[in-house]
Amino acid sequence: MRKFAAVVVVLGALSFLAAGISWAAENHVKEAIEHDKEAIEHGKAGHADVLTKHAEKALKHAEAAEKEKSSAHTQEGIKHLEGAVASGKKGDAAGGTKHAEEALMHLQEAAK
């Protein structure tokens, strides 16, 4: 009976941990989406510097989500956020916006 109780406790703890990891990854994806939307908005306004700041924040959250729970969509989102940051640093708001929009599509898929 003690072994059974111990197994139940361990399984319960593991499911709690798995749920926590899943929640953390989802939360990071949501944060990445919010910052990515800000990057797109500022990129469309021609603010490459602000686009860069939001794309960098989105990138950090996307990378954290990828660490917690890997997915092809998160990986693609990260690639495009890196492109958005690189373009923004060059002052290319239009190019950064295109990358941020691509990243947004993938991050929204990852959030499903």
NUVO-81996 format. One record per atom (N, C-alpha, C): residue in three letters; x, y, z. Coordinates in Angstrom, 1 decimal, padded with zeros to 4 digits. Layout:
NUVO-81996
<pt res="ALA" px="X" py="Y" pz="Z"/>
...
***
This chain:
NUVO-81996
<pt res="MET" px="000.8" py="-001.2" pz="000.0"/>
<pt res="MET" px="000.0" py="000.0" pz="000.0"/>
<pt res="MET" px="000.9" py="001.3" pz="000.0"/>
<pt res="ARG" px="002.0" py="001.2" pz="000.7"/>
<pt res="ARG" px="002.9" py="002.4" pz="000.8"/>
<pt res="ARG" px="003.5" py="002.6" pz="-000.6"/>
<pt res="LYS" px="003.9" py="001.6" pz="-001.3"/>
<pt res="LYS" px="004.4" py="001.7" pz="-002.6"/>
<pt res="LYS" px="003.4" py="002.4" pz="-003.6"/>
<pt res="PHE" px="002.2" py="001.9" pz="-003.5"/>
<pt res="PHE" px="001.1" py="002.5" pz="-004.3"/>
<pt res="PHE" px="001.0" py="004.0" pz="-004.0"/>
<pt res="ALA" px="000.9" py="004.3" pz="-002.8"/>
<pt res="ALA" px="000.8" py="005.7" pz="-002.4"/>
<pt res="ALA" px="002.0" py="006.6" pz="-002.9"/>
<pt res="ALA" px="003.2" py="006.0" pz="-002.8"/>
<pt res="ALA" px="004.4" py="006.7" pz="-003.2"/>
<pt res="ALA" px="004.3" py="006.9" pz="-004.7"/>
<pt res="VAL" px="003.9" py="005.9" pz="-005.5"/>
<pt res="VAL" px="003.8" py="006.0" pz="-006.9"/>
<pt res="VAL" px="002.7" py="007.1" pz="-007.3"/>
<pt res="VAL" px="001.6" py="007.2" pz="-006.6"/>
<pt res="VAL" px="000.6" py="008.2" pz="-006.8"/>
<pt res="VAL" px="001.1" py="009.6" pz="-006.6"/>
<pt res="VAL" px="001.9" py="009.7" pz="-005.5"/>
<pt res="VAL" px="002.5" py="011.0" pz="-005.2"/>
<pt res="VAL" px="003.5" py="011.5" pz="-006.2"/>
<pt res="VAL" px="004.3" py="010.6" pz="-006.7"/>
<pt res="VAL" px="005.3" py="010.9" pz="-007.7"/>
<pt res="VAL" px="004.6" py="011.2" pz="-009.0"/>
<pt res="LEU" px="003.6" py="010.5" pz="-009.4"/>
<pt res="LEU" px="002.9" py="010.7" pz="-010.7"/>
<pt res="LEU" px="002.2" py="012.1" pz="-010.6"/>
<pt res="GLY" px="001.6" py="012.4" pz="-009.4"/>
<pt res="GLY" px="001.0" py="013.7" pz="-009.3"/>
<pt res="GLY" px="002.0" py="014.8" pz="-009.4"/>
<pt res="ALA" px="003.1" py="014.7" pz="-008.8"/>
<pt res="ALA" px="004.1" py="015.7" pz="-008.8"/>
<pt res="ALA" px="004.6" py="015.9" pz="-010.3"/>
<pt res="LEU" px="004.8" py="014.8" pz="-011.0"/>
<pt res="LEU" px="005.3" py="014.9" pz="-012.4"/>
<pt res="LEU" px="004.2" py="015.6" pz="-013.3"/>
<pt res="SER" px="002.9" py="015.3" pz="-013.1"/>
<pt res="SER" px="001.9" py="016.0" pz="-013.9"/>
<pt res="SER" px="001.9" py="017.4" pz="-013.5"/>
<pt res="PHE" px="002.1" py="017.8" pz="-012.3"/>
<pt res="PHE" px="002.1" py="019.2" pz="-011.9"/>
<pt res="PHE" px="003.2" py="019.9" pz="-012.5"/>
<pt res="LEU" px="004.4" py="019.3" pz="-012.5"/>
<pt res="LEU" px="005.6" py="019.9" pz="-013.2"/>
<pt res="LEU" px="005.3" py="020.0" pz="-014.7"/>
<pt res="ALA" px="004.8" py="019.0" pz="-015.3"/>
<pt res="ALA" px="004.5" py="019.1" pz="-016.8"/>
<pt res="ALA" px="003.6" py="020.2" pz="-017.1"/>
<pt res="ALA" px="002.5" py="020.4" pz="-016.3"/>
<pt res="ALA" px="001.6" py="021.4" pz="-016.5"/>
<pt res="ALA" px="002.2" py="022.8" pz="-016.3"/>
<pt res="GLY" px="003.1" py="022.9" pz="-015.3"/>
<pt res="GLY" px="003.8" py="024.1" pz="-015.1"/>
<pt res="GLY" px="004.7" py="024.5" pz="-016.2"/>
<pt res="ILE" px="005.4" py="023.6" pz="-016.8"/>
<pt res="ILE" px="006.3" py="023.8" pz="-018.0"/>
<pt res="ILE" px="005.4" py="024.2" pz="-019.2"/>
<pt res="SER" px="004.3" py="023.5" pz="-019.4"/>
<pt res="SER" px="003.5" py="023.9" pz="-020.5"/>
<pt res="SER" px="002.9" py="025.3" pz="-020.3"/>
<pt res="TRP" px="002.5" py="025.7" pz="-019.1"/>
<pt res="TRP" px="002.0" py="027.0" pz="-018.9"/>
<pt res="TRP" px="003.0" py="028.0" pz="-019.1"/>
<pt res="ALA" px="004.3" py="027.8" pz="-018.7"/>
<pt res="ALA" px="005.4" py="028.7" pz="-018.8"/>
<pt res="ALA" px="005.7" py="028.9" pz="-020.3"/>
<pt res="ALA" px="005.7" py="027.9" pz="-021.1"/>
<pt res="ALA" px="005.9" py="028.0" pz="-022.5"/>
<pt res="ALA" px="004.8" py="028.8" pz="-023.2"/>
<pt res="GLU" px="003.6" py="028.5" pz="-022.8"/>
<pt res="GLU" px="002.4" py="029.2" pz="-023.4"/>
<pt res="GLU" px="002.5" py="030.7" pz="-023.0"/>
<pt res="ASN" px="002.9" py="031.0" pz="-021.8"/>
<pt res="ASN" px="003.0" py="032.4" pz="-021.4"/>
<pt res="ASN" px="004.1" py="033.1" pz="-022.1"/>
<pt res="HIS" px="005.2" py="032.5" pz="-022.4"/>
<pt res="HIS" px="006.3" py="033.1" pz="-023.1"/>
<pt res="HIS" px="005.9" py="033.3" pz="-024.6"/>
<pt res="VAL" px="005.1" py="032.4" pz="-025.1"/>
<pt res="VAL" px="004.7" py="032.6" pz="-026.5"/>
<pt res="VAL" px="003.7" py="033.8" pz="-026.6"/>
<pt res="LYS" px="002.8" py="033.9" pz="-025.6"/>
<pt res="LYS" px="001.9" py="035.1" pz="-025.6"/>
<pt res="LYS" px="002.7" py="036.4" pz="-025.5"/>
<pt res="GLU" px="003.7" py="036.4" pz="-024.6"/>
<pt res="GLU" px="004.5" py="037.6" pz="-024.4"/>
<pt res="GLU" px="005.2" py="037.9" pz="-025.7"/>
<pt res="ALA" px="005.7" py="036.9" pz="-026.4"/>
<pt res="ALA" px="006.4" py="037.1" pz="-027.7"/>
<pt res="ALA" px="005.5" py="037.7" pz="-028.7"/>
<pt res="ILE" px="004.3" py="037.2" pz="-028.7"/>
<pt res="ILE" px="003.3" py="037.7" pz="-029.7"/>
<pt res="ILE" px="003.0" py="039.2" pz="-029.4"/>
<pt res="GLU" px="002.8" py="039.5" pz="-028.2"/>
<pt res="GLU" px="002.5" py="040.9" pz="-027.8"/>
<pt res="GLU" px="003.6" py="041.9" pz="-028.3"/>
<pt res="HIS" px="004.8" py="041.5" pz="-028.0"/>
<pt res="HIS" px="006.0" py="042.3" pz="-028.3"/>
<pt res="HIS" px="006.2" py="042.4" pz="-029.9"/>
<pt res="ASP" px="005.9" py="041.2" pz="-030.5"/>
<pt res="ASP" px="006.0" py="041.2" pz="-032.0"/>
<pt res="ASP" px="005.0" py="042.1" pz="-032.6"/>
<pt res="LYS" px="003.8" py="042.1" pz="-032.1"/>
<pt res="LYS" px="002.7" py="043.0" pz="-032.6"/>
<pt res="LYS" px="003.2" py="044.5" pz="-032.4"/>
<pt res="GLU" px="003.8" py="044.8" pz="-031.3"/>
<pt res="GLU" px="004.3" py="046.2" pz="-031.1"/>
<pt res="GLU" px="005.4" py="046.5" pz="-032.1"/>
<pt res="ALA" px="006.3" py="045.5" pz="-032.4"/>
<pt res="ALA" px="007.3" py="045.7" pz="-033.4"/>
<pt res="ALA" px="006.8" py="046.0" pz="-034.7"/>
<pt res="ILE" px="005.7" py="045.2" pz="-035.1"/>
<pt res="ILE" px="005.1" py="045.4" pz="-036.4"/>
<pt res="ILE" px="004.5" py="046.8" pz="-036.5"/>
<pt res="GLU" px="003.8" py="047.2" pz="-035.5"/>
<pt res="GLU" px="003.1" py="048.5" pz="-035.4"/>
<pt res="GLU" px="004.2" py="049.6" pz="-035.6"/>
<pt res="HIS" px="005.2" py="049.6" pz="-034.9"/>
<pt res="HIS" px="006.3" py="050.6" pz="-035.0"/>
<pt res="HIS" px="007.0" py="050.5" pz="-036.3"/>
<pt res="GLY" px="007.2" py="049.3" pz="-036.8"/>
<pt res="GLY" px="007.9" py="049.1" pz="-038.1"/>
<pt res="GLY" px="007.1" py="049.8" pz="-039.2"/>
<pt res="LYS" px="005.8" py="049.6" pz="-039.2"/>
<pt res="LYS" px="004.9" py="050.2" pz="-040.2"/>
<pt res="LYS" px="005.0" py="051.7" pz="-040.1"/>
<pt res="ALA" px="005.2" py="052.2" pz="-038.9"/>
<pt res="ALA" px="005.3" py="053.7" pz="-038.8"/>
<pt res="ALA" px="006.7" py="054.2" pz="-039.1"/>
<pt res="GLY" px="007.7" py="053.3" pz="-039.5"/>
<pt res="GLY" px="009.0" py="053.7" pz="-039.9"/>
<pt res="GLY" px="010.0" py="053.8" pz="-038.7"/>
<pt res="HIS" px="009.6" py="053.4" pz="-037.5"/>
<pt res="HIS" px="010.4" py="053.5" pz="-036.3"/>
<pt res="HIS" px="011.3" py="052.2" pz="-036.1"/>
<pt res="ALA" px="012.3" py="052.1" pz="-036.9"/>
<pt res="ALA" px="013.2" py="051.0" pz="-036.9"/>
<pt res="ALA" px="013.8" py="050.7" pz="-035.5"/>
<pt res="ASP" px="014.1" py="051.8" pz="-034.8"/>
<pt res="ASP" px="014.7" py="051.6" pz="-033.5"/>
<pt res="ASP" px="013.8" py="051.0" pz="-032.5"/>
<pt res="VAL" px="012.5" py="051.4" pz="-032.5"/>
<pt res="VAL" px="011.5" py="050.8" pz="-031.6"/>
<pt res="VAL" px="011.1" py="049.4" pz="-032.0"/>
<pt res="LEU" px="011.1" py="049.2" pz="-033.3"/>
<pt res="LEU" px="010.8" py="047.9" pz="-033.8"/>
<pt res="LEU" px="011.9" py="046.9" pz="-033.3"/>
<pt res="THR" px="013.1" py="047.4" pz="-033.3"/>
<pt res="THR" px="014.2" py="046.5" pz="-032.8"/>
<pt res="THR" px="014.1" py="046.2" pz="-031.4"/>
<pt res="LYS" px="013.7" py="047.1" pz="-030.5"/>
<pt res="LYS" px="013.5" py="046.9" pz="-029.1"/>
<pt res="LYS" px="012.5" py="045.9" pz="-028.8"/>
<pt res="HIS" px="011.3" py="046.0" pz="-029.5"/>
<pt res="HIS" px="010.2" py="045.1" pz="-029.3"/>
<pt res="HIS" px="010.6" py="043.7" pz="-029.9"/>
<pt res="ALA" px="011.2" py="043.7" pz="-031.0"/>
<pt res="ALA" px="011.6" py="042.4" pz="-031.6"/>
<pt res="ALA" px="012.6" py="041.7" pz="-030.7"/>
<pt res="GLU" px="013.5" py="042.4" pz="-030.1"/>
<pt res="GLU" px="014.5" py="041.8" pz="-029.2"/>
<pt res="GLU" px="013.7" py="041.2" pz="-028.0"/>
<pt res="LYS" px="012.7" py="041.9" pz="-027.4"/>
<pt res="LYS" px="012.0" py="041.4" pz="-026.3"/>
<pt res="LYS" px="011.2" py="040.1" pz="-026.7"/>
<pt res="ALA" px="010.6" py="040.2" pz="-027.9"/>
<pt res="ALA" px="009.8" py="039.1" pz="-028.4"/>
<pt res="ALA" px="010.7" py="037.9" pz="-028.6"/>
<pt res="LEU" px="011.9" py="038.1" pz="-029.1"/>
<pt res="LEU" px="012.9" py="037.1" pz="-029.3"/>
<pt res="LEU" px="013.3" py="036.4" pz="-028.0"/>
<pt res="LYS" px="013.5" py="037.1" pz="-027.0"/>
<pt res="LYS" px="013.8" py="036.5" pz="-025.7"/>
<pt res="LYS" px="012.7" py="035.6" pz="-025.2"/>
<pt res="HIS" px="011.5" py="036.1" pz="-025.3"/>
<pt res="HIS" px="010.4" py="035.2" pz="-024.9"/>
<pt res="HIS" px="010.2" py="034.0" pz="-025.8"/>
<pt res="ALA" px="010.4" py="034.2" pz="-027.1"/>
<pt res="ALA" px="010.3" py="033.0" pz="-028.0"/>
<pt res="ALA" px="011.4" py="032.0" pz="-027.7"/>
<pt res="GLU" px="012.6" py="032.5" pz="-027.4"/>
<pt res="GLU" px="013.6" py="031.5" pz="-027.0"/>
<pt res="GLU" px="013.4" py="030.8" pz="-025.7"/>
<pt res="ALA" px="012.8" py="031.5" pz="-024.8"/>
<pt res="ALA" px="012.4" py="030.9" pz="-023.5"/>
<pt res="ALA" px="011.3" py="029.8" pz="-023.7"/>
<pt res="ALA" px="010.3" py="030.2" pz="-024.6"/>
<pt res="ALA" px="009.3" py="029.2" pz="-024.9"/>
<pt res="ALA" px="009.9" py="028.0" pz="-025.6"/>
<pt res="GLU" px="010.8" py="028.2" pz="-026.5"/>
<pt res="GLU" px="011.5" py="027.1" pz="-027.2"/>
<pt res="GLU" px="012.2" py="026.2" pz="-026.2"/>
<pt res="LYS" px="012.8" py="026.8" pz="-025.2"/>
<pt res="LYS" px="013.5" py="026.0" pz="-024.2"/>
<pt res="LYS" px="012.6" py="025.1" pz="-023.4"/>
<pt res="GLU" px="011.4" py="025.7" pz="-023.1"/>
<pt res="GLU" px="010.4" py="025.0" pz="-022.3"/>
<pt res="GLU" px="009.7" py="023.9" pz="-023.1"/>
<pt res="LYS" px="009.4" py="024.2" pz="-024.3"/>
<pt res="LYS" px="008.7" py="023.3" pz="-025.2"/>
<pt res="LYS" px="009.0" py="023.6" pz="-026.6"/>
<pt res="SER" px="009.8" py="022.7" pz="-027.2"/>
<pt res="SER" px="010.2" py="023.0" pz="-028.6"/>
<pt res="SER" px="009.1" py="022.7" pz="-029.6"/>
<pt res="SER" px="009.1" py="023.6" pz="-030.6"/>
<pt res="SER" px="008.1" py="023.3" pz="-031.7"/>
<pt res="SER" px="008.7" py="024.0" pz="-033.0"/>
<pt res="ALA" px="008.3" py="023.4" pz="-034.1"/>
<pt res="ALA" px="008.8" py="023.9" pz="-035.4"/>
<pt res="ALA" px="008.3" py="025.4" pz="-035.6"/>
<pt res="HIS" px="007.1" py="025.7" pz="-035.2"/>
<pt res="HIS" px="006.6" py="027.1" pz="-035.3"/>
<pt res="HIS" px="007.4" py="028.1" pz="-034.5"/>
<pt res="THR" px="007.8" py="027.7" pz="-033.3"/>
<pt res="THR" px="008.5" py="028.6" pz="-032.4"/>
<pt res="THR" px="009.9" py="028.8" pz="-033.0"/>
<pt res="GLN" px="010.5" py="027.7" pz="-033.5"/>
<pt res="GLN" px="011.8" py="027.8" pz="-034.2"/>
<pt res="GLN" px="011.8" py="028.8" pz="-035.4"/>
<pt res="GLU" px="010.8" py="028.7" pz="-036.2"/>
<pt res="GLU" px="010.6" py="029.6" pz="-037.3"/>
<pt res="GLU" px="010.4" py="031.0" pz="-036.9"/>
<pt res="GLY" px="009.6" py="031.1" pz="-035.8"/>
<pt res="GLY" px="009.3" py="032.5" pz="-035.3"/>
<pt res="GLY" px="010.6" py="033.1" pz="-034.8"/>
<pt res="ILE" px="011.5" py="032.3" pz="-034.2"/>
<pt res="ILE" px="012.8" py="032.8" pz="-033.7"/>
<pt res="ILE" px="013.6" py="033.3" pz="-034.9"/>
<pt res="LYS" px="013.7" py="032.5" pz="-035.9"/>
<pt res="LYS" px="014.5" py="032.9" pz="-037.1"/>
<pt res="LYS" px="014.0" py="034.2" pz="-037.7"/>
<pt res="HIS" px="012.7" py="034.4" pz="-037.8"/>
<pt res="HIS" px="012.2" py="035.7" pz="-038.3"/>
<pt res="HIS" px="012.4" py="036.8" pz="-037.3"/>
<pt res="LEU" px="012.3" py="036.6" pz="-036.0"/>
<pt res="LEU" px="012.6" py="037.6" pz="-035.1"/>
<pt res="LEU" px="014.0" py="038.1" pz="-035.1"/>
<pt res="GLU" px="014.9" py="037.1" pz="-035.3"/>
<pt res="GLU" px="016.3" py="037.4" pz="-035.5"/>
<pt res="GLU" px="016.5" py="038.3" pz="-036.7"/>
<pt res="GLY" px="015.8" py="038.0" pz="-037.8"/>
<pt res="GLY" px="015.8" py="038.8" pz="-039.0"/>
<pt res="GLY" px="015.2" py="040.2" pz="-038.8"/>
<pt res="ALA" px="014.2" py="040.3" pz="-038.0"/>
<pt res="ALA" px="013.6" py="041.6" pz="-037.7"/>
<pt res="ALA" px="014.6" py="042.4" pz="-036.9"/>
<pt res="VAL" px="015.2" py="041.8" pz="-035.9"/>
<pt res="VAL" px="016.2" py="042.6" pz="-035.1"/>
<pt res="VAL" px="017.4" py="043.1" pz="-036.0"/>
<pt res="ALA" px="017.9" py="042.2" pz="-036.9"/>
<pt res="ALA" px="019.0" py="042.5" pz="-037.8"/>
<pt res="ALA" px="018.6" py="043.7" pz="-038.7"/>
<pt res="SER" px="017.4" py="043.6" pz="-039.3"/>
<pt res="SER" px="016.9" py="044.6" pz="-040.2"/>
<pt res="SER" px="016.7" py="045.9" pz="-039.4"/>
<pt res="GLY" px="016.1" py="045.8" pz="-038.3"/>
<pt res="GLY" px="015.9" py="047.0" pz="-037.5"/>
<pt res="GLY" px="017.2" py="047.7" pz="-037.1"/>
<pt res="LYS" px="018.2" py="047.0" pz="-036.8"/>
<pt res="LYS" px="019.5" py="047.6" pz="-036.4"/>
<pt res="LYS" px="020.1" py="048.3" pz="-037.6"/>
<pt res="LYS" px="019.8" py="047.8" pz="-038.8"/>
<pt res="LYS" px="020.3" py="048.5" pz="-040.0"/>
<pt res="LYS" px="019.5" py="049.7" pz="-040.4"/>
<pt res="GLY" px="018.4" py="049.9" pz="-039.6"/>
<pt res="GLY" px="017.5" py="051.0" pz="-040.0"/>
<pt res="GLY" px="016.4" py="050.7" pz="-041.0"/>
<pt res="ASP" px="016.3" py="049.4" pz="-041.3"/>
<pt res="ASP" px="015.4" py="049.0" pz="-042.4"/>
<pt res="ASP" px="014.1" py="048.6" pz="-041.7"/>
<pt res="ALA" px="013.2" py="049.5" pz="-041.5"/>
<pt res="ALA" px="011.9" py="049.3" pz="-040.8"/>
<pt res="ALA" px="011.0" py="048.4" pz="-041.7"/>
<pt res="ALA" px="011.0" py="048.6" pz="-043.0"/>
<pt res="ALA" px="010.2" py="047.8" pz="-043.9"/>
<pt res="ALA" px="010.6" py="046.3" pz="-043.8"/>
<pt res="GLY" px="011.9" py="046.0" pz="-043.9"/>
<pt res="GLY" px="012.4" py="044.7" pz="-043.9"/>
<pt res="GLY" px="012.2" py="044.0" pz="-042.5"/>
<pt res="GLY" px="012.4" py="044.8" pz="-041.4"/>
<pt res="GLY" px="012.1" py="044.3" pz="-040.1"/>
<pt res="GLY" px="010.6" py="044.0" pz="-039.9"/>
<pt res="THR" px="009.8" py="044.8" pz="-040.5"/>
<pt res="THR" px="008.3" py="044.5" pz="-040.4"/>
<pt res="THR" px="008.0" py="043.3" pz="-041.1"/>
<pt res="LYS" px="008.5" py="043.0" pz="-042.3"/>
<pt res="LYS" px="008.2" py="041.8" pz="-043.0"/>
<pt res="LYS" px="008.6" py="040.5" pz="-042.2"/>
<pt res="HIS" px="009.8" py="040.6" pz="-041.5"/>
<pt res="HIS" px="010.2" py="039.5" pz="-040.7"/>
<pt res="HIS" px="009.3" py="039.3" pz="-039.5"/>
<pt res="ALA" px="009.0" py="040.5" pz="-038.9"/>
<pt res="ALA" px="008.1" py="040.4" pz="-037.7"/>
<pt res="ALA" px="006.8" py="039.8" pz="-038.0"/>
<pt res="GLU" px="006.2" py="040.2" pz="-039.2"/>
<pt res="GLU" px="004.9" py="039.6" pz="-039.6"/>
<pt res="GLU" px="005.0" py="038.1" pz="-039.8"/>
<pt res="GLU" px="006.1" py="037.7" pz="-040.4"/>
<pt res="GLU" px="006.3" py="036.2" pz="-040.6"/>
<pt res="GLU" px="006.4" py="035.5" pz="-039.2"/>
<pt res="ALA" px="007.2" py="036.2" pz="-038.3"/>
<pt res="ALA" px="007.3" py="035.6" pz="-037.0"/>
<pt res="ALA" px="006.0" py="035.5" pz="-036.3"/>
<pt res="LEU" px="005.2" py="036.5" pz="-036.5"/>
<pt res="LEU" px="003.8" py="036.5" pz="-035.8"/>
<pt res="LEU" px="003.0" py="035.4" pz="-036.3"/>
<pt res="MET" px="003.0" py="035.1" pz="-037.6"/>
<pt res="MET" px="002.2" py="033.9" pz="-038.1"/>
<pt res="MET" px="002.7" py="032.6" pz="-037.4"/>
<pt res="HIS" px="003.9" py="032.4" pz="-037.3"/>
<pt res="HIS" px="004.5" py="031.2" pz="-036.6"/>
<pt res="HIS" px="004.2" py="031.2" pz="-035.1"/>
<pt res="LEU" px="004.4" py="032.3" pz="-034.5"/>
<pt res="LEU" px="004.1" py="032.3" pz="-033.0"/>
<pt res="LEU" px="002.6" py="032.1" pz="-032.7"/>
<pt res="GLN" px="001.8" py="032.6" pz="-033.6"/>
<pt res="GLN" px="000.3" py="032.4" pz="-033.3"/>
<pt res="GLN" px="000.0" py="030.9" pz="-033.5"/>
<pt res="GLU" px="000.7" py="030.3" pz="-034.5"/>
<pt res="GLU" px="000.5" py="028.8" pz="-034.7"/>
<pt res="GLU" px="001.0" py="028.1" pz="-033.4"/>
<pt res="ALA" px="002.1" py="028.5" pz="-032.9"/>
<pt res="ALA" px="002.7" py="027.8" pz="-031.8"/>
<pt res="ALA" px="001.8" py="028.0" pz="-030.5"/>
<pt res="ALA" px="001.1" py="029.1" pz="-030.5"/>
<pt res="ALA" px="000.2" py="029.3" pz="-029.3"/>
<pt res="ALA" px="-001.1" py="028.4" pz="-029.3"/>
<pt res="LYS" px="-001.4" py="027.8" pz="-030.5"/>
<pt res="LYS" px="-002.6" py="027.0" pz="-030.6"/>
<pt res="LYS" px="-002.5" py="025.7" pz="-029.8"/>
***
